[in-house]
Amino acid sequence: MRMNHTTIMLDCSLDLPVLLNFLPLPLVYSPKLSGLPRWQCKDPSIAVDLPEDIARLFRENVGHVFIESLPLFRLPETGLVDLSTVDALLLSNCFSALALPFLIEKYGFSGKIFATKPTVTFTKQLMEELSHYIYRAPPTDHSAQWKNDSLWSSLPDGTLKESSDFHNWKELYTMEGIQKAISRIQPISYSETIDLFHHVKVTALSSGFCLGSCNWIIETEYNKVAYISSSSTFTTHPCPMERARLKSADILIMSGLTNAPSANPDTMLAELCTRMAQTLKNGGNVLIPCYPTGVLYDLLECLKAYLDSANLSNVPVYFISPVAKSSLSFSNIFAEWLCDAKKTKVYLPEQPFPHAEVRGSYGVMAMRVPAQLKEYRKTIAWLCVAQRFSE
Protein backbone atom coordinates (compact mmCIF):
# COMPACT_ATOMS: atom_id res chain seq x y z
CA MET A 1 0.00 0.00 0.00
CA ARG A 2 1.11 3.58 -0.63
CA MET A 3 0.29 6.45 1.72
CA ASN A 4 1.64 9.98 1.65
CA HIS A 5 4.62 9.14 -0.61
CA THR A 6 5.51 6.07 1.50
CA THR A 7 5.20 2.49 0.20
CA ILE A 8 4.42 -0.05 2.92
CA MET A 9 4.31 -3.84 2.59
CA LEU A 10 2.08 -5.82 4.96
CA ASP A 11 3.58 -9.22 5.86
CA CYS A 12 5.50 -11.62 3.61
CA SER A 13 4.11 -15.12 4.04
CA LEU A 14 5.70 -18.15 2.41
CA ASP A 15 3.53 -20.24 0.09
CA LEU A 16 3.81 -23.66 1.76
CA PRO A 17 1.03 -25.53 -0.16
CA VAL A 18 3.40 -25.74 -3.14
CA LEU A 19 5.25 -28.42 -1.14
CA LEU A 20 2.31 -30.76 -1.69
CA ASN A 21 3.63 -31.28 -5.23
CA PHE A 22 6.74 -33.05 -3.89
CA LEU A 23 7.22 -36.48 -2.37
CA PRO A 24 8.24 -36.62 1.32
CA LEU A 25 11.96 -36.53 2.06
CA PRO A 26 12.99 -39.84 3.67
CA LEU A 27 16.15 -39.87 5.77
CA VAL A 28 16.57 -43.59 5.11
CA TYR A 29 15.38 -45.92 2.39
CA SER A 30 11.58 -46.04 2.22
CA PRO A 31 10.09 -49.12 0.50
CA LYS A 32 6.71 -47.39 0.34
CA LEU A 33 8.00 -44.33 -1.52
CA SER A 34 10.45 -46.28 -3.67
CA GLY A 35 7.67 -48.65 -4.64
CA LEU A 36 5.49 -45.94 -6.16
CA PRO A 37 5.23 -46.36 -9.95
CA ARG A 38 7.10 -43.98 -12.23
CA TRP A 39 4.88 -41.64 -14.19
CA GLN A 40 4.83 -42.51 -17.87
CA CYS A 41 4.52 -39.68 -20.39
CA LYS A 42 1.57 -40.43 -22.68
CA ASP A 43 2.72 -38.09 -25.48
CA PRO A 44 5.04 -40.14 -27.76
CA SER A 45 6.52 -37.01 -29.37
CA ILE A 46 7.77 -35.90 -25.95
CA ALA A 47 8.53 -39.30 -24.45
CA VAL A 48 10.92 -40.29 -27.23
CA ASP A 49 13.23 -37.32 -26.55
CA LEU A 50 12.78 -37.27 -22.77
CA PRO A 51 15.99 -38.15 -20.89
CA GLU A 52 15.48 -41.06 -18.52
CA ASP A 53 17.01 -39.23 -15.56
CA ILE A 54 14.33 -36.52 -15.89
CA ALA A 55 11.39 -38.86 -16.44
CA ARG A 56 12.25 -40.81 -13.30
CA LEU A 57 11.79 -37.70 -11.15
CA PHE A 58 8.01 -38.06 -11.40
CA ARG A 59 6.07 -40.69 -9.48
CA GLU A 60 2.37 -41.43 -9.50
CA ASN A 61 0.12 -42.20 -6.56
CA VAL A 62 -3.69 -42.52 -6.57
CA GLY A 63 -3.96 -40.64 -9.85
CA HIS A 64 -1.72 -37.76 -8.75
CA VAL A 65 1.80 -37.03 -10.01
CA PHE A 66 4.50 -35.95 -7.56
CA ILE A 67 8.05 -34.68 -8.02
CA GLU A 68 10.78 -36.77 -6.42
CA SER A 69 13.27 -34.02 -5.74
CA LEU A 70 14.34 -31.43 -3.20
CA PRO A 71 11.21 -29.32 -2.52
CA LEU A 72 11.22 -25.85 -4.02
CA PHE A 73 9.27 -22.80 -2.89
CA ARG A 74 7.12 -20.28 -4.74
CA LEU A 75 8.55 -16.77 -4.41
CA PRO A 76 6.34 -13.82 -3.41
CA GLU A 77 4.34 -12.18 -6.20
CA THR A 78 6.12 -9.11 -7.60
CA GLY A 79 4.00 -8.26 -10.62
CA LEU A 80 2.34 -5.21 -9.06
CA VAL A 81 5.26 -3.55 -7.31
CA ASP A 82 9.03 -3.41 -7.42
CA LEU A 83 10.02 -4.66 -3.96
CA SER A 84 13.27 -2.73 -4.08
CA THR A 85 11.19 0.47 -3.89
CA VAL A 86 9.23 -0.53 -0.76
CA ASP A 87 10.04 1.75 2.17
CA ALA A 88 8.86 -0.40 5.08
CA LEU A 89 7.65 -3.92 5.87
CA LEU A 90 5.30 -4.56 8.80
CA LEU A 91 5.32 -8.14 10.15
CA SER A 92 2.24 -9.26 12.08
CA ASN A 93 3.35 -12.63 13.47
CA CYS A 94 6.00 -15.31 13.02
CA PHE A 95 3.87 -17.35 10.60
CA SER A 96 3.49 -14.44 8.16
CA ALA A 97 7.20 -13.60 7.90
CA LEU A 98 8.76 -16.77 6.47
CA ALA A 99 9.45 -15.30 3.00
CA LEU A 100 11.62 -12.49 4.37
CA PRO A 101 15.01 -13.96 3.32
CA PHE A 102 13.70 -14.30 -0.26
CA LEU A 103 12.73 -10.62 -0.31
CA ILE A 104 16.21 -9.58 0.75
CA GLU A 105 18.28 -12.06 -1.28
CA LYS A 106 16.24 -12.33 -4.50
CA TYR A 107 14.55 -8.93 -4.79
CA GLY A 108 16.99 -6.57 -3.14
CA PHE A 109 14.55 -5.31 -0.52
CA SER A 110 16.32 -2.60 1.48
CA GLY A 111 13.48 -0.95 3.40
CA LYS A 112 12.90 -0.90 7.13
CA ILE A 113 11.34 -3.95 8.82
CA PHE A 114 9.29 -3.81 12.02
CA ALA A 115 8.02 -6.60 14.28
CA THR A 116 7.59 -7.30 17.98
CA LYS A 117 10.44 -9.02 19.81
CA PRO A 118 8.61 -12.39 20.18
CA THR A 119 7.80 -12.32 16.46
CA VAL A 120 11.49 -11.83 15.66
CA THR A 121 12.51 -14.72 17.92
CA PHE A 122 9.86 -17.21 16.81
CA THR A 123 10.27 -16.27 13.13
CA LYS A 124 13.92 -17.23 13.40
CA GLN A 125 12.99 -20.53 15.05
CA LEU A 126 10.42 -21.40 12.37
CA MET A 127 12.89 -20.58 9.59
CA GLU A 128 15.62 -22.67 11.21
CA GLU A 129 13.28 -25.62 11.68
CA LEU A 130 12.08 -25.45 8.08
CA SER A 131 15.65 -25.25 6.79
CA HIS A 132 16.65 -28.19 8.99
CA TYR A 133 13.88 -30.41 7.65
CA ILE A 134 14.59 -29.50 4.02
CA TYR A 135 18.37 -29.86 3.98
CA ARG A 136 18.78 -32.83 6.32
CA ALA A 137 17.87 -35.25 3.50
CA PRO A 138 20.64 -36.65 1.25
CA PRO A 139 21.59 -34.02 -1.38
CA THR A 140 20.51 -34.42 -5.00
CA ASP A 141 22.00 -33.00 -8.19
CA HIS A 142 18.77 -32.89 -10.18
CA SER A 143 16.58 -30.56 -8.11
CA ALA A 144 15.54 -28.46 -11.12
CA GLN A 145 15.90 -30.80 -14.10
CA TRP A 146 12.17 -31.45 -14.12
CA LYS A 147 11.47 -27.83 -15.17
CA ASN A 148 10.69 -28.82 -18.74
CA ASP A 149 7.85 -26.97 -20.52
CA SER A 150 7.00 -29.80 -22.91
CA LEU A 151 7.03 -32.35 -20.12
CA TRP A 152 4.89 -30.13 -17.90
CA SER A 153 2.25 -29.69 -20.60
CA SER A 154 1.88 -33.47 -20.90
CA LEU A 155 1.17 -33.97 -17.18
CA PRO A 156 -2.36 -35.12 -16.30
CA ASP A 157 -4.81 -32.49 -15.14
CA GLY A 158 -4.42 -31.73 -11.46
CA THR A 159 -2.75 -29.52 -8.89
CA LEU A 160 0.76 -30.01 -10.28
CA LYS A 161 -0.11 -29.10 -13.88
CA GLU A 162 -2.07 -26.04 -12.74
CA SER A 163 1.11 -24.59 -11.20
CA SER A 164 2.20 -22.77 -14.36
CA ASP A 165 4.78 -20.62 -12.53
CA PHE A 166 7.07 -23.56 -11.74
CA HIS A 167 10.04 -21.82 -13.39
CA ASN A 168 10.01 -19.32 -10.51
CA TRP A 169 10.17 -21.95 -7.76
CA LYS A 170 13.44 -21.69 -5.84
CA GLU A 171 15.38 -23.62 -3.23
CA LEU A 172 14.86 -22.62 0.38
CA TYR A 173 17.15 -20.05 1.95
CA THR A 174 20.17 -21.11 4.00
CA MET A 175 21.06 -20.48 7.64
CA GLU A 176 23.24 -17.59 6.50
CA GLY A 177 20.26 -16.05 4.70
CA ILE A 178 18.14 -16.46 7.83
CA GLN A 179 20.67 -14.67 10.01
CA LYS A 180 20.96 -11.83 7.51
CA ALA A 181 17.19 -11.37 7.33
CA ILE A 182 16.60 -11.52 11.09
CA SER A 183 19.33 -8.96 11.74
CA ARG A 184 17.42 -6.47 9.59
CA ILE A 185 14.28 -6.49 11.77
CA GLN A 186 13.74 -3.63 14.21
CA PRO A 187 11.91 -4.87 17.36
CA ILE A 188 9.04 -2.75 18.68
CA SER A 189 6.53 -2.93 21.54
CA TYR A 190 2.74 -2.88 21.62
CA SER A 191 1.29 0.65 21.32
CA GLU A 192 4.71 2.02 20.31
CA THR A 193 4.30 4.52 17.48
CA ILE A 194 6.96 4.57 14.75
CA ASP A 195 7.38 7.64 12.54
CA LEU A 196 8.21 6.61 8.95
CA PHE A 197 10.14 9.38 7.23
CA HIS A 198 7.90 12.04 8.86
CA HIS A 199 5.09 11.02 6.48
CA VAL A 200 3.35 8.04 8.10
CA LYS A 201 3.00 6.73 11.65
CA VAL A 202 2.52 3.01 12.40
CA THR A 203 1.49 1.39 15.68
CA ALA A 204 1.36 -2.30 16.63
CA LEU A 205 -1.65 -3.56 18.62
CA SER A 206 -2.05 -7.01 20.14
CA SER A 207 -4.05 -9.42 17.95
CA GLY A 208 -4.40 -12.25 20.50
CA PHE A 209 -3.23 -14.84 17.96
CA CYS A 210 0.13 -15.88 19.43
CA LEU A 211 2.96 -14.40 21.49
CA GLY A 212 3.89 -11.03 20.00
CA SER A 213 1.32 -11.16 17.19
CA CYS A 214 -0.13 -7.80 16.25
CA ASN A 215 -2.46 -5.79 14.07
CA TRP A 216 -1.33 -2.45 12.70
CA ILE A 217 -2.63 1.11 12.73
CA ILE A 218 -1.21 3.16 9.84
CA GLU A 219 -1.91 6.89 10.07
CA THR A 220 -1.27 10.09 8.20
CA GLU A 221 -2.50 13.56 9.05
CA TYR A 222 -5.75 12.90 7.21
CA ASN A 223 -6.32 9.12 7.10
CA LYS A 224 -6.25 6.13 9.43
CA VAL A 225 -5.88 2.59 8.08
CA ALA A 226 -6.26 -0.53 10.24
CA TYR A 227 -4.63 -3.77 9.10
CA ILE A 228 -6.07 -6.85 10.82
CA SER A 229 -4.02 -9.99 10.30
CA SER A 230 -4.47 -13.36 12.03
CA SER A 231 -6.36 -12.51 15.22
CA SER A 232 -8.24 -14.24 18.01
CA THR A 233 -10.76 -13.02 20.57
CA PHE A 234 -10.47 -16.30 22.48
CA THR A 235 -8.35 -15.73 25.58
CA THR A 236 -5.43 -18.15 25.80
CA HIS A 237 -1.79 -17.41 26.69
CA PRO A 238 -1.09 -14.27 24.54
CA CYS A 239 -2.17 -10.74 25.35
CA PRO A 240 -5.84 -10.34 24.39
CA MET A 241 -6.76 -8.67 21.13
CA GLU A 242 -6.93 -4.87 21.37
CA ARG A 243 -10.05 -3.73 19.52
CA ALA A 244 -10.84 -0.22 20.76
CA ARG A 245 -8.28 1.58 18.59
CA LEU A 246 -9.40 -0.28 15.46
CA LYS A 247 -12.94 1.11 15.51
CA SER A 248 -12.28 4.62 14.20
CA ALA A 249 -10.32 3.57 11.10
CA ASP A 250 -11.19 5.10 7.72
CA ILE A 251 -10.05 1.96 5.88
CA LEU A 252 -9.96 -1.62 7.15
CA ILE A 253 -7.65 -4.20 5.53
CA MET A 254 -8.12 -7.82 6.60
CA SER A 255 -6.12 -10.99 5.95
CA GLY A 256 -5.98 -14.49 7.38
CA LEU A 257 -9.76 -14.83 7.19
CA THR A 258 -11.37 -18.20 7.88
CA ASN A 259 -14.86 -19.58 7.68
CA ALA A 260 -16.78 -20.26 10.87
CA PRO A 261 -15.38 -23.48 12.38
CA SER A 262 -17.31 -26.58 11.38
CA ALA A 263 -16.60 -28.12 14.79
CA ASN A 264 -16.31 -26.71 18.29
CA PRO A 265 -12.60 -26.48 19.29
CA ASP A 266 -13.40 -27.46 22.88
CA THR A 267 -15.19 -30.59 21.68
CA MET A 268 -12.31 -31.45 19.36
CA LEU A 269 -9.76 -31.04 22.16
CA ALA A 270 -11.85 -33.21 24.49
CA GLU A 271 -12.01 -35.94 21.85
CA LEU A 272 -8.24 -35.72 21.30
CA CYS A 273 -7.58 -36.13 25.02
CA THR A 274 -10.00 -39.05 25.32
CA ARG A 275 -8.47 -40.93 22.39
CA MET A 276 -4.98 -40.18 23.68
CA ALA A 277 -5.81 -41.68 27.07
CA GLN A 278 -7.34 -44.78 25.47
CA THR A 279 -4.27 -45.28 23.31
CA LEU A 280 -1.85 -44.90 26.22
CA LYS A 281 -3.81 -47.26 28.47
CA ASN A 282 -3.71 -49.85 25.67
CA GLY A 283 0.08 -49.61 25.62
CA GLY A 284 0.37 -47.44 22.52
CA ASN A 285 2.12 -44.18 21.73
CA VAL A 286 0.61 -40.88 20.57
CA LEU A 287 2.06 -38.69 17.81
CA ILE A 288 0.73 -35.13 17.42
CA PRO A 289 2.19 -33.08 14.52
CA CYS A 290 2.19 -29.35 15.30
CA TYR A 291 4.12 -26.11 14.97
CA PRO A 292 6.94 -25.46 17.47
CA THR A 293 5.24 -22.32 18.80
CA GLY A 294 1.82 -20.67 19.06
CA VAL A 295 -1.03 -22.98 20.06
CA LEU A 296 1.58 -25.56 21.11
CA TYR A 297 1.88 -23.95 24.56
CA ASP A 298 -1.87 -24.20 25.19
CA LEU A 299 -1.87 -27.77 23.91
CA LEU A 300 0.93 -28.76 26.28
CA GLU A 301 -0.97 -27.27 29.20
CA CYS A 302 -4.20 -29.08 28.28
CA LEU A 303 -2.48 -32.42 27.73
CA LYS A 304 -0.58 -32.21 31.01
CA ALA A 305 -3.75 -31.40 32.97
CA TYR A 306 -5.66 -34.24 31.30
CA LEU A 307 -2.89 -36.78 31.87
CA ASP A 308 -2.88 -35.87 35.57
CA SER A 309 -6.67 -36.23 35.83
CA ALA A 310 -6.58 -39.60 34.03
CA ASN A 311 -3.95 -41.04 36.40
CA LEU A 312 -1.36 -40.93 33.62
CA SER A 313 0.91 -38.31 35.17
CA ASN A 314 3.87 -40.71 34.94
CA VAL A 315 3.67 -40.69 31.13
CA PRO A 316 6.34 -38.35 29.70
CA VAL A 317 5.63 -36.02 26.79
CA TYR A 318 8.45 -35.52 24.29
CA PHE A 319 8.51 -32.34 22.26
CA ILE A 320 10.64 -33.18 19.20
CA SER A 321 11.97 -30.34 17.07
CA PRO A 322 15.38 -28.84 16.25
CA VAL A 323 14.17 -25.71 18.09
CA ALA A 324 12.29 -27.48 20.91
CA LYS A 325 14.42 -26.30 23.83
CA SER A 326 14.64 -22.69 22.71
CA SER A 327 10.90 -22.56 22.00
CA LEU A 328 9.98 -23.73 25.51
CA SER A 329 12.55 -21.42 27.08
CA PHE A 330 11.42 -18.28 25.28
CA SER A 331 7.75 -18.96 26.03
CA ASN A 332 8.57 -18.33 29.70
CA ILE A 333 10.85 -15.35 29.08
CA PHE A 334 8.38 -13.11 27.22
CA ALA A 335 6.29 -12.31 30.31
CA GLU A 336 5.11 -8.87 29.15
CA TRP A 337 3.50 -10.44 26.07
CA LEU A 338 1.36 -12.91 28.04
CA CYS A 339 -2.26 -12.59 29.14
CA ASP A 340 -2.90 -11.07 32.58
CA ALA A 341 -3.44 -14.43 34.29
CA LYS A 342 -0.05 -15.77 33.22
CA LYS A 343 1.66 -12.42 33.65
CA THR A 344 0.55 -12.40 37.29
CA LYS A 345 2.24 -15.76 37.86
CA VAL A 346 5.56 -14.33 36.71
CA TYR A 347 5.47 -11.65 39.41
CA LEU A 348 4.55 -14.06 42.27
CA PRO A 349 7.05 -15.54 41.14
CA GLU A 350 5.79 -18.72 39.48
CA GLN A 351 6.29 -20.31 36.10
CA PRO A 352 3.60 -19.08 33.65
CA PHE A 353 3.42 -22.46 31.87
CA PRO A 354 3.27 -25.94 33.43
CA HIS A 355 5.88 -27.27 31.03
CA ALA A 356 8.52 -25.12 32.75
CA GLU A 357 7.84 -26.83 36.09
CA VAL A 358 8.01 -30.41 34.83
CA ARG A 359 10.81 -30.30 32.26
CA GLY A 360 13.35 -33.03 32.87
CA SER A 361 11.01 -35.19 34.96
CA TYR A 362 7.91 -37.10 33.88
CA GLY A 363 6.66 -34.09 32.01
CA VAL A 364 7.64 -32.24 28.85
CA MET A 365 11.08 -33.10 27.53
CA ALA A 366 12.53 -31.22 24.57
CA MET A 367 14.54 -33.16 21.98
CA ARG A 368 16.09 -32.26 18.64
CA VAL A 369 15.61 -35.63 16.92
CA PRO A 370 13.58 -38.81 17.58
CA ALA A 371 16.82 -40.84 17.74
CA GLN A 372 17.32 -39.50 21.26
CA LEU A 373 14.38 -41.66 22.38
CA LYS A 374 16.15 -44.98 21.78
CA GLU A 375 17.05 -45.34 25.45
CA TYR A 376 13.40 -45.11 26.53
CA ARG A 377 11.15 -48.17 26.66
CA LYS A 378 8.13 -46.80 28.52
CA THR A 379 4.80 -45.75 27.08
CA ILE A 380 5.19 -42.28 25.64
CA ALA A 381 2.91 -39.48 24.53
CA TRP A 382 4.72 -37.91 21.59
CA LEU A 383 4.38 -34.23 20.81
CA CYS A 384 6.34 -34.19 17.60
CA VAL A 385 6.92 -31.11 15.52
CA ALA A 386 6.96 -32.41 11.94
CA GLN A 387 6.45 -31.06 8.42
CA ARG A 388 4.21 -32.76 5.92
CA PHE A 389 7.13 -33.35 3.56
CA SER A 390 9.39 -35.09 6.10
CA GLU A 391 9.09 -38.74 6.99
SULZI-V403243 format. One record per residue. N is the residue number from 1. SS is DSSP state (H for helix, E for strand, C for the rest). PHI is phi as a letter, one per 40 degrees, with the letter a starting at -180 (none if undefined). NEAR is the number of other ideal C-beta (glycine too) atoms within 12 Angstrom. Layout:
N | SS | PHI | NEAR
N | SS | PHI | NEAR
This chain:
1 | C | none | 27
2 | E | b | 22
3 | E | b | 28
4 | C | f | 23
5 | C | g | 14
6 | E | b | 28
7 | E | c | 28
8 | E | b | 36
9 | E | b | 40
10 | E | b | 35
11 | C | g | 38
12 | C | a | 40
13 | C | c | 32
14 | C | c | 34
15 | E | c | 25
16 | C | c | 26
17 | H | d | 18
18 | H | c | 27
19 | H | c | 31
20 | H | c | 23
21 | H | c | 36
22 | E | b | 39
23 | C | c | 35
24 | C | d | 30
25 | E | c | 32
26 | C | c | 19
27 | C | c | 18
28 | C | b | 14
29 | C | d | 11
30 | C | b | 18
31 | H | d | 10
32 | H | c | 14
33 | H | c | 22
34 | H | c | 17
35 | C | c | 13
36 | C | c | 23
37 | C | c | 18
38 | E | c | 22
39 | C | c | 32
40 | C | b | 21
41 | C | c | 30
42 | C | c | 16
43 | C | c | 18
44 | H | c | 11
45 | H | c | 13
46 | H | c | 21
47 | H | c | 21
48 | C | c | 12
49 | C | b | 16
50 | C | c | 27
51 | C | d | 18
52 | H | c | 16
53 | H | c | 17
54 | H | c | 27
55 | H | c | 30
56 | C | c | 24
57 | C | c | 31
58 | E | b | 37
59 | E | b | 29
60 | E | b | 25
61 | E | a | 21
62 | C | f | 11
63 | C | g | 14
64 | E | b | 23
65 | E | b | 36
66 | E | b | 32
67 | E | c | 44
68 | C | c | 35
69 | C | a | 34
70 | C | c | 31
71 | C | d | 37
72 | C | b | 33
73 | E | b | 35
74 | E | c | 30
75 | C | c | 29
76 | C | d | 33
77 | C | c | 18
78 | C | b | 23
79 | C | c | 10
80 | C | c | 13
81 | C | a | 22
82 | C | c | 17
83 | H | c | 29
84 | H | c | 17
85 | H | c | 20
86 | C | c | 30
87 | C | c | 30
88 | E | a | 36
89 | E | b | 38
90 | E | b | 45
91 | C | b | 49
92 | C | c | 41
93 | C | a | 45
94 | H | c | 47
95 | H | c | 36
96 | H | b | 40
97 | C | b | 47
98 | C | c | 38
99 | C | c | 40
100 | H | d | 43
101 | H | d | 40
102 | H | c | 36
103 | H | c | 37
104 | H | c | 31
105 | H | c | 26
106 | H | c | 26
107 | H | b | 27
108 | C | g | 15
109 | C | c | 31
110 | C | b | 18
111 | C | c | 30
112 | E | c | 26
113 | E | b | 37
114 | E | b | 40
115 | E | a | 44
116 | E | c | 43
117 | H | c | 30
118 | H | c | 44
119 | H | c | 48
120 | H | c | 33
121 | H | c | 33
122 | H | c | 45
123 | H | c | 46
124 | H | c | 38
125 | H | c | 38
126 | H | c | 41
127 | H | c | 41
128 | H | c | 38
129 | H | c | 35
130 | H | c | 41
131 | H | c | 31
132 | H | c | 30
133 | H | c | 35
134 | H | c | 34
135 | H | c | 25
136 | C | c | 25
137 | C | c | 28
138 | C | d | 14
139 | C | c | 13
140 | C | b | 24
141 | C | b | 11
142 | C | b | 21
143 | C | c | 27
144 | C | b | 21
145 | C | c | 23
146 | C | c | 38
147 | C | c | 23
148 | C | b | 26
149 | H | c | 14
150 | H | c | 20
151 | H | c | 30
152 | H | c | 30
153 | H | c | 18
154 | C | c | 25
155 | C | c | 33
156 | C | c | 22
157 | C | d | 12
158 | C | i | 19
159 | H | d | 21
160 | H | c | 33
161 | H | c | 21
162 | H | c | 17
163 | C | c | 27
164 | C | c | 16
165 | C | c | 21
166 | H | c | 29
167 | H | c | 16
168 | H | c | 22
169 | E | c | 30
170 | E | b | 30
171 | C | c | 24
172 | C | c | 40
173 | C | c | 31
174 | C | c | 21
175 | H | c | 21
176 | H | c | 16
177 | H | c | 28
178 | H | c | 34
179 | H | c | 20
180 | H | c | 22
181 | H | c | 35
182 | H | c | 33
183 | C | c | 17
184 | C | c | 29
185 | E | c | 37
186 | E | c | 25
187 | E | c | 27
188 | E | b | 29
189 | C | b | 24
190 | C | c | 33
191 | C | g | 21
192 | C | c | 21
193 | E | c | 20
194 | E | b | 31
195 | E | c | 20
196 | E | c | 31
197 | C | f | 19
198 | C | g | 12
199 | C | b | 23
200 | E | b | 33
201 | E | b | 27
202 | E | b | 43
203 | E | b | 32
204 | E | c | 39
205 | E | b | 38
206 | E | d | 42
207 | C | b | 42
208 | C | g | 33
209 | C | c | 41
210 | C | a | 44
211 | C | d | 46
212 | C | g | 44
213 | C | c | 45
214 | E | a | 49
215 | E | b | 44
216 | E | b | 51
217 | E | b | 38
218 | E | b | 41
219 | E | b | 29
220 | C | b | 25
221 | C | c | 11
222 | C | b | 12
223 | C | b | 20
224 | E | b | 25
225 | E | b | 32
226 | E | b | 34
227 | E | b | 36
228 | E | b | 37
229 | C | c | 38
230 | C | d | 31
231 | C | b | 33
232 | C | a | 30
233 | C | c | 15
234 | C | c | 19
235 | C | c | 18
236 | C | b | 30
237 | C | c | 40
238 | E | c | 45
239 | C | d | 36
240 | C | c | 27
241 | C | c | 28
242 | C | c | 26
243 | C | b | 21
244 | H | d | 15
245 | H | c | 24
246 | H | c | 29
247 | C | c | 14
248 | C | c | 15
249 | C | c | 24
250 | C | c | 17
251 | E | b | 20
252 | E | b | 19
253 | E | b | 26
254 | E | b | 21
255 | C | a | 25
256 | C | g | 23
257 | C | c | 11
258 | C | b | 12
259 | C | c | 6
260 | C | d | 8
261 | C | d | 12
262 | C | c | 9
263 | C | b | 13
264 | C | c | 12
265 | H | d | 19
266 | H | c | 14
267 | H | c | 13
268 | H | c | 16
269 | H | c | 23
270 | H | c | 18
271 | H | c | 16
272 | H | d | 24
273 | H | c | 29
274 | H | c | 19
275 | H | c | 20
276 | H | c | 33
277 | H | c | 26
278 | H | c | 16
279 | H | c | 23
280 | H | c | 29
281 | H | c | 18
282 | C | c | 12
283 | C | g | 13
284 | C | c | 17
285 | C | b | 24
286 | E | b | 31
287 | E | b | 20
288 | C | b | 29
289 | C | c | 21
290 | C | a | 28
291 | C | c | 33
292 | C | c | 46
293 | C | a | 43
294 | C | g | 34
295 | C | c | 29
296 | H | d | 40
297 | H | c | 41
298 | H | c | 34
299 | H | c | 35
300 | H | d | 41
301 | H | c | 32
302 | H | c | 30
303 | H | c | 41
304 | H | c | 34
305 | H | c | 22
306 | H | c | 29
307 | H | c | 32
308 | H | c | 21
309 | H | c | 15
310 | C | c | 22
311 | C | f | 12
312 | C | b | 28
313 | C | c | 22
314 | C | c | 18
315 | C | c | 35
316 | C | c | 33
317 | E | b | 47
318 | E | b | 38
319 | E | c | 44
320 | E | b | 36
321 | C | a | 37
322 | C | c | 33
323 | C | b | 36
324 | H | d | 38
325 | H | c | 26
326 | H | c | 24
327 | H | c | 44
328 | H | c | 38
329 | H | c | 25
330 | H | c | 34
331 | H | c | 44
332 | H | c | 32
333 | H | c | 23
334 | C | c | 35
335 | H | c | 30
336 | H | c | 23
337 | H | c | 40
338 | E | c | 34
339 | C | c | 29
340 | H | c | 19
341 | H | c | 21
342 | H | c | 32
343 | H | c | 23
344 | H | c | 14
345 | H | c | 21
346 | H | c | 23
347 | C | c | 14
348 | C | c | 12
349 | C | c | 12
350 | C | b | 17
351 | C | c | 25
352 | C | c | 34
353 | C | b | 38
354 | H | c | 32
355 | H | c | 37
356 | H | c | 31
357 | H | c | 20
358 | H | b | 28
359 | C | c | 28
360 | C | g | 15
361 | C | b | 17
362 | C | c | 23
363 | C | a | 32
364 | E | c | 40
365 | E | b | 30
366 | E | c | 34
367 | E | b | 32
368 | C | c | 26
369 | C | b | 22
370 | H | c | 25
371 | H | c | 14
372 | H | c | 19
373 | H | c | 22
374 | C | d | 10
375 | C | c | 11
376 | C | c | 19
377 | C | b | 10
378 | C | c | 17
379 | C | c | 24
380 | C | b | 35
381 | E | c | 40
382 | E | c | 31
383 | E | b | 43
384 | E | b | 31
385 | C | c | 40
386 | C | a | 28
387 | C | c | 30
388 | C | c | 21
389 | C | c | 32
390 | E | b | 30
391 | C | b | 23
